[in-house]
Amino acid sequence: MFIIDSHGKVIHAKIKQVISIAIQKRAMNIIQGIIVHQTDSPTAK
């Protein structure tokens, strides 16, 4: 199970928190979707 904090971020031991400020445009009053980017490659960090 995971937790969603007061900022809307999912907290879980297997989820790496990486926030890209360059793609943040403005506050989201309504969440319309969740984007999950998974990389399965030898160079993934």
C-alpha positions, 0 to 999 in steps of 0.5 A: 500500500502507498500513501499520498502526502499533502503535496499529492506525491505518492510515498512508497519504498519502491517509488523513487521521487523525481520531480521535474520542475521544468514540466510543472506549469501551474497548480493542478486543482483537479487531477485528471490523470497520473503519469508513470514512467518506467524504464527497464534498461541496463542504463536506468538509474 
